[in-house]
Amino acid sequence: MDKFIIVDNAYKETKRKLTPYLIEFFETNDLSYKVIQTTREFLFLDLAHVKGFIFSGSHHRYSIDPHPPTIHLIQNVLKTGKPVLGICFGFQTLCFLEGAEIVPRHAPSHGNCQCVLDPSPLTKGKSLRGMFTNHYNDKVVSIPSSYTILGRDCETHEPVAIGHKARPHFGVQFHPEVSGKDGHDLLWAFVDFSLKF
């Protein structure tokens, strides 16, 4: 059976985790999924039946430690050529692995933000102004040249969505899994894109 793989970047953490909300999205919508946390689990996947990967958020901060527990797992996933959606920490990881500098924000970004997203597979080819939930303490200094900026925060103008220029890899700095209809529409758009890829 075709399925989606959630890479749980927060599995070693004791703070509030948002991965269960991703799981709830897949279960509520009767979508097949599997949660993995280690490279060993990845090696046992039947990639022929994997449609896409989602990198979850995490409290890990690249500005403090550039070696998160799941970094090698993520590097393996990115070599598969399958569609990827990086959420928050996952967004920062996509940038970090392309050489981006990640530094502490002058103040944490926790709460709702209004964003404008350009037409892309994440918006089913339409422009979107939506409200999304943030929860992050670091920021990417500059988006790598291998990515296109697909959206910005209306207030801070910081990039909040990116897409790779040559691969089906996308990232969002916010948390669509807890952002109501706008967020769930984005997750559905990624699911639809992956199923057709």
C-alpha positions as CSV (number, residue, x, y, z in Angstrom):
1,M,0.0,0.0,0.0
2,D,1.2,3.5,-0.9
3,K,2.0,5.5,2.2
4,F,3.6,8.7,3.6
5,I,6.5,8.7,6.0
6,I,6.7,11.1,8.9
7,V,10.2,11.6,10.1
8,D,9.8,12.4,13.8
9,N,12.5,14.9,14.6
10,A,11.2,15.3,18.1
11,Y,11.3,11.7,19.3
12,K,14.0,12.3,21.9
13,E,12.4,15.4,23.4
14,T,10.2,15.7,26.5
15,K,8.7,19.2,25.7
16,R,5.4,19.6,23.9
17,K,5.5,17.9,20.6
18,L,3.5,18.7,17.5
19,T,4.1,15.4,15.7
20,P,0.9,13.9,17.1
21,Y,-1.1,16.6,15.2
22,L,0.5,15.4,11.9
23,I,-0.5,11.8,12.8
24,E,-4.0,13.0,13.6
25,F,-4.2,14.7,10.1
26,F,-3.3,11.4,8.4
27,E,-5.6,9.3,10.5
28,T,-8.6,11.7,10.3
29,N,-8.3,11.7,6.5
30,D,-7.7,7.9,6.2
31,L,-4.3,8.3,4.7
32,S,-1.7,5.5,5.1
33,Y,1.4,6.6,7.0
34,K,4.3,5.4,9.1
35,V,6.4,7.3,11.6
36,I,10.2,6.7,11.6
37,Q,12.9,8.0,13.9
38,T,16.1,6.3,12.9
39,T,18.2,5.4,9.8
40,R,17.7,1.8,10.6
41,E,13.9,2.1,10.2
42,F,14.5,4.0,6.9
43,L,16.6,1.2,5.5
44,F,13.7,-1.3,6.0
45,L,11.2,0.9,4.0
46,D,9.9,-0.3,0.7
47,L,10.5,2.9,-1.2
48,A,8.5,1.7,-4.1
49,H,5.4,2.2,-2.0
50,V,6.4,5.5,-0.4
51,K,4.8,8.6,-1.9
52,G,6.4,11.3,0.1
53,F,8.1,12.3,3.3
54,I,7.3,14.9,6.0
55,F,10.0,16.2,8.3
56,S,8.4,17.2,11.6
57,G,9.2,20.1,13.8
58,S,11.6,19.8,16.8
59,H,12.9,21.9,19.7
60,H,16.5,21.2,18.5
61,R,18.3,24.4,17.6
62,Y,21.0,24.6,14.9
63,S,22.3,27.8,16.5
64,I,23.3,25.7,19.6
65,D,24.0,22.3,18.2
66,P,24.5,21.6,14.4
67,H,24.2,17.8,14.9
68,P,20.6,16.8,15.5
69,P,19.9,13.1,16.1
70,T,18.0,12.7,12.8
71,I,20.4,14.5,10.5
72,H,21.8,11.3,8.8
73,L,18.2,9.9,8.4
74,I,17.2,13.1,6.7
75,Q,20.2,13.0,4.4
76,N,19.2,9.5,3.3
77,V,15.7,10.6,2.7
78,L,16.7,13.5,0.4
79,K,18.6,11.1,-1.8
80,T,15.5,9.1,-2.7
81,G,14.1,11.7,-5.1
82,K,10.7,11.4,-3.4
83,P,8.6,14.5,-2.5
84,V,9.6,16.1,0.8
85,L,7.8,18.7,3.0
86,G,10.0,20.1,5.9
87,I,8.0,21.7,8.7
88,C,9.7,24.4,11.0
89,F,12.8,22.5,12.1
90,G,12.4,20.5,8.8
91,F,12.4,23.8,6.9
92,Q,15.6,24.9,8.6
93,T,17.2,21.5,8.0
94,L,16.6,21.7,4.3
95,C,18.4,25.1,4.3
96,F,21.2,24.0,6.7
97,L,22.1,21.0,4.5
98,E,22.5,23.5,1.6
99,G,25.0,25.6,3.6
100,A,22.7,28.2,5.1
101,E,23.6,29.9,8.4
102,I,21.1,29.6,11.1
103,V,21.2,32.0,14.1
104,P,19.0,32.9,17.1
105,R,16.1,35.3,16.4
106,H,16.1,38.5,18.4
107,A,12.9,37.2,19.9
108,P,11.2,33.8,19.6
109,S,8.3,33.6,17.1
110,H,5.4,31.9,18.8
111,G,1.8,32.5,17.8
112,N,-0.1,33.2,14.6
113,C,1.2,35.0,11.6
114,Q,-0.3,36.1,8.4
115,C,1.6,34.9,5.3
116,V,1.4,35.4,1.6
117,L,2.3,32.3,-0.4
118,D,3.0,32.4,-4.1
119,P,1.5,29.9,-6.6
120,S,3.2,26.5,-6.1
121,P,2.3,22.8,-5.5
122,L,1.8,23.8,-1.9
123,T,-1.1,26.0,-2.9
124,K,-2.3,24.0,-5.8
125,G,-1.0,26.7,-8.2
126,K,-2.8,29.6,-6.6
127,S,-1.7,32.6,-4.5
128,L,-2.7,32.3,-0.9
129,R,-3.0,34.8,2.0
130,G,-3.5,32.7,5.1
131,M,-3.0,32.6,8.9
132,F,-0.5,30.1,10.2
133,T,1.0,29.1,13.6
134,N,4.7,29.7,14.4
135,H,6.8,28.1,17.0
136,Y,10.5,28.7,16.5
137,N,13.6,30.4,18.1
138,D,16.2,30.3,15.3
139,K,16.0,31.8,11.8
140,V,17.7,31.1,8.5
141,V,20.0,34.0,7.6
142,S,19.6,33.6,3.8
143,I,17.8,31.0,1.8
144,P,20.2,28.9,-0.3
145,S,20.3,29.7,-4.0
146,S,19.1,26.2,-4.8
147,Y,15.7,27.1,-3.4
148,T,13.0,29.6,-4.5
149,I,11.2,31.6,-1.8
150,L,7.5,30.7,-2.1
151,G,6.1,32.8,0.7
152,R,6.8,35.5,3.3
153,D,5.5,36.6,6.7
154,C,3.4,39.7,6.0
155,E,4.8,41.5,9.1
156,T,8.4,40.5,9.3
157,H,8.8,39.7,5.5
158,E,10.9,36.7,6.5
159,P,10.7,33.7,4.1
160,V,8.2,31.1,5.4
161,A,8.0,28.8,2.4
162,I,10.5,27.5,-0.1
163,G,10.7,25.1,-3.0
164,H,13.8,23.5,-4.4
165,K,14.5,24.5,-8.0
166,A,15.3,21.0,-9.3
167,R,13.9,18.5,-6.7
168,P,10.4,18.0,-5.2
169,H,11.5,19.4,-1.9
170,F,9.5,22.0,0.0
171,G,9.7,23.6,3.4
172,V,7.5,25.8,5.5
173,Q,8.7,27.6,8.7
174,F,5.3,27.5,10.3
175,H,3.3,24.5,11.5
176,P,0.4,23.7,9.1
177,E,-0.7,20.8,11.2
178,V,-1.9,23.2,13.9
179,S,-3.0,26.1,11.6
180,G,-6.6,25.2,11.0
181,K,-8.1,25.1,7.5
182,D,-5.2,27.0,5.8
183,G,-2.7,24.7,7.2
184,H,-4.6,21.5,6.4
185,D,-5.2,22.8,2.8
186,L,-1.5,23.1,2.5
187,L,-0.9,19.5,3.8
188,W,-3.6,18.2,1.4
189,A,-1.9,20.1,-1.5
190,F,1.4,18.3,-0.6
191,V,-0.4,15.0,-0.4
192,D,-2.0,15.5,-3.8
193,F,1.2,16.6,-5.4
194,S,3.0,13.5,-4.0
195,L,0.4,11.1,-5.1
196,K,0.7,12.4,-8.7
197,F,4.5,12.8,-8.7
